[in-house]
């Protein structure tokens, strides 16, 4: 069933608790994650905590059909962050912003990448929400 917001029909979000749905979404999600990491020039070591991978395990080692619900949610947040940066900054800074030390109180002088890597899913959501607010002029 679709939700109606301002006359627009929004599709029902996928049920990431459903293994078949995760298997369906996994391959394209992992490819997208790898492309974003490449665009941001994030090494495997730096990318590992973003997907909660064990030490020594690289994104290329993952079976895309076996991504967890949390991993798919993390990729979704990172995709939103990538998109918001491209919309808000519209230049080469969009690809570098993730690595720059940030004076926003949320980051405490760290780069957004360091903040997200040290935290959990909520920290990725915090960054996405911040950037979405910037894009909306807030």
Secondary structure, 3 states (H helix, E strand, C coil): CCEEECCEEECCCCCCCCHHHHHHHHHHHHHHHHHHHHHCCCCHHHHHHHHCCCCCCCHHHCCHHHCCHHHHHHHHHHHHHHHHHHHHHCCCHHHHHHHCECCCCCCCCCEHHHHHHHCCHHHHHHHHHHHHHHHCCC
